[in-house]
């Protein structure tokens, strides 16, 4: 089963932004479909505290271009890479306990 990277937009209460026009995001990966994983985060199931408190919506425009990954290590590497790419574009991207 392939794991997919997903991106969740967080509310402005998540923290100070570099640019007020660009939101904070959370980057994660899961073997589940992004919509199912988003619902799990909302319920608090294996959810990062920042996502449980501040999640607004999925941002498929920020992850649809990524292929699925075989194995959790490859998916985690893809998560970090996407978080760094988004940070380079002005987002504050939170991933695996780190904000980029």
C-alpha positions, -999 to 999 in steps of 0.1 A, spaced: 0 0 0 13 34 -9 16 63 15 6 98 4 17 132 16 -11 156 25 -12 192 36 -36 208 60 -41 246 63 -40 258 99 -59 288 113 -41 321 120 -42 313 157 -15 286 151 12 312 153 29 342 138 32 341 101 61 353 79 35 369 55 -1 375 67 -13 364 33 3 330 35 -11 305 61 6 280 84 3 245 71 9 210 85 25 184 62 19 147 70 17 114 53 -5 84 56 -15 51 39 -51 64 42 -67 88 18 -61 124 28 -98 131 36 -99 101 59 -67 111 77 -80 147 80 -111 134 97 -89 113 121 -69 144 130 -101 163 137 -113 135 161 -79 135 178 -68 101 166 -30 100 164 -32 137 158 -5 164 163 -18 189 189 -13 218 165 -35 201 139 -62 191 163 -65 226 176 -60 247 144 -69 226 114 -91 243 88 -90 223 56 -70 201 33 -49 219 7 -48 194 -23 -33 222 -44 -2 218 -23 2 180 -25 -17 166 -55 15 167 -76 33 142 -54 32 105 -62 25 79 -35 55 65 -17 63 28 -10 71 25 27 69 49 56 105 61 54 101 73 18 68 90 28 85 107 58 113 120 35 87 133 11 69 151 39 101 169 50 110 178 15 75 193 8 76 212 41 109 227 31 96 236 -3 66 253 12 87 272 36 108 284 7 76 297 -8 68 317 23 46 292 43 53 283 79 52 245 74 50 222 104 61 187 99 70 160 124 75 183 153 95 209 134 84 242 119 102 252 87 
